[in-house]
Structures are given as structure tokens and as C-alpha cells.
């Protein structure tokens, strides 16, 4: 009986290839109906102008044994160079101010490419946060975090806004030009927190959020 012998070099190559690409994010990223994936980043301390302690995405999602009202999380990914992302900030701040007591959590994550230097990008982020009066938590880190691509997808299309329920399920994902559908975003939030009577976005319905696309290390804006 002949025994099939596979060259040792070939085996090592297959193993190495599997390890290298095992955690590659899907091109479209997580989608509606998927479970959230937890990751940790540093929280921005706006007053002190530096990064504070490490926090986890799961800290902002409701837990059954928690006394806090965490019914829904609006997770927003933004970049300093993405103008439509910056335009979303006042809208998100309005949500945070009006409905946090009803169980709405808002969290923004700064997306930074490997070509962007930490110090310069962080300083720019602080200015943007202050200028737009952002009071909800913003996450940043000294290192670019590939975990973010699990949500946004390998092409990292911005703006990217994801709505997660208290069980960690993704209710909706709005990315690129889809982010201008503010009525749908509002409807999802209303249902999750038990009904909101006011128009959350007000005059922001006139905004058209175009797509800012990042691909293979280059920033590209389309509009």
C-alpha cells in the first residue's frame, strides 16, 4: 500500500497561510443579525487632553445583572478626514443628551490609518470633539486597531453607524451613502427604547452623508 507523503515545506506553508489570513475581516464586515464582537481601546479624556483607561465595547452594551439602563448602543466609526462623519457628531450628541436616561448609549470610535501619525491625529481629534461639543465617549488608541475592520469591512467605508441591542445583536448597519437615511435610524432607536415622540434629528434630515472610502492604505473621498 502506498502512503501519500506531503512535503514538510508544503505543510508549513499551508499552516502559515492559514494563520496569516484566518482573522481577515470580511469585505462587507459584520451585518444586520450578527452578534457584536468585543474589542478594547482607550477612552479620550477631553479635559486633560490625553488617553485614559482601557475600556471595552461590551461595557456599553446592556447586561442582565446590570442596574444601568442599557437598551441600545449606537456605535459610530469616524475619521478626522471624513467630512460626513464630522457632520454626524451634532446629531449623535443630540441623541445622547435627550435619550441617555431612557437607555440609549452612544459611542464613537476614531478610525486611523497606519499612515497617520498618532500625535497629530489625536490632536486633530481633540479639536474636532471640542468644536462639535461632543460629550459622549470617544475611543482612540496609539495603534490602529484591526478589530474595527471586523465591523466596517476590509474596505473601511465611512461613515459607518451600527445599532446594537442589549443582547449584543446588530439591529441595523448604515454605511457610506446609507447613513443619510436618518428616518430609518430614528425608527430603529424609537423601537428599541420604547418609543420616542420627538423627532431626534430635526433639521438634520437635509444632510446627505456621502461615502468616504479607505482602501489598501489610501484615503479616497467620493461625494
Secondary structure, DSSP 4 states (H G I P E B T S, - for coil): -------HHHHHHHHHHHHHHTTPPPTT-S-TTPBP---EEEEEETTTTEEEEEEEGGGGS--TT-SS---EEEEEEE-TT-HHHHHHHHHHHHHHHHHGGGTEEEEEEE---TTS-HHHHHHHHHHHHHHTT--SEEEE-SS--THHHHHHTTTTEESEEEEEETTSBEEEEEEGGGGG-HHHHHHHHHHHHT---S-SSGGGGG-----EEEETTEEEE--
